[in-house]
């Protein structure tokens, strides 16, 4: 749902798939995350899950 939201609002994003690149699991754990998706955007604190309130801020 997060990817769909970003795509529908024409927000460019880089997907880092933990199934294809398991090294990202360590990165996420090191930053305190235990669930996906994790969204990192400049100027906002990182968050996980489908968060329309936060995604709307990214979409502007």
C-alpha positions as CSV (number, residue, x, y, z in Angstrom):
1,X,0.0,0.0,0.0
2,X,2.9,2.4,0.7
3,X,4.4,1.8,-2.7
4,X,1.0,2.3,-4.4
5,X,0.4,5.5,-2.5
6,X,3.8,6.9,-3.5
7,X,3.4,5.9,-7.1
8,X,-0.2,7.3,-7.3
9,X,1.1,10.6,-5.9
10,X,4.1,10.7,-8.4
11,X,6.7,10.5,-5.6
12,X,10.0,9.0,-6.7
13,X,11.4,6.4,-4.3
14,X,14.1,3.7,-4.1
15,X,12.9,0.3,-3.0
16,X,15.4,-1.7,-1.0
17,X,13.9,-5.2,-0.8
18,X,15.0,-7.3,2.2
19,X,14.2,-10.5,0.4
20,X,16.6,-9.7,-2.5
21,X,19.2,-7.9,-0.3
22,X,19.2,-9.4,3.2
23,X,22.0,-7.1,4.3
24,X,19.3,-4.4,4.7
25,X,17.8,-6.4,7.6
26,X,20.9,-5.5,9.7
27,X,20.6,-1.8,8.8
28,X,16.9,-1.8,9.8
29,X,17.6,-3.5,13.1
30,X,20.5,-1.2,13.8
31,X,18.0,1.7,13.4
32,X,15.5,0.1,15.7
33,X,13.0,-1.2,13.2
34,X,11.5,-4.6,13.4
35,X,8.8,-4.3,10.7
36,X,8.6,-3.2,7.1
37,X,8.1,-1.1,5.1
38,X,10.4,1.5,6.5
39,X,10.2,4.9,4.9
40,X,13.1,7.4,5.1
41,X,12.6,10.8,3.6
42,X,14.7,13.9,3.9
43,X,13.4,16.3,6.6
44,X,11.1,13.7,8.3
45,X,11.8,11.1,10.9
46,X,11.9,7.6,9.5
47,X,8.8,5.5,10.1
48,X,7.4,2.0,9.3
49,X,4.1,0.7,8.1
50,X,1.5,2.3,5.9
51,X,1.1,5.8,7.4
52,X,-1.0,8.0,5.1
53,X,-0.5,10.9,7.5
54,X,3.2,10.8,7.0
55,X,3.1,9.8,3.3
56,X,1.0,12.9,2.6
57,X,3.8,15.1,4.0
58,X,6.2,13.4,1.5
59,X,3.8,13.8,-1.4
60,X,3.4,17.5,-0.6
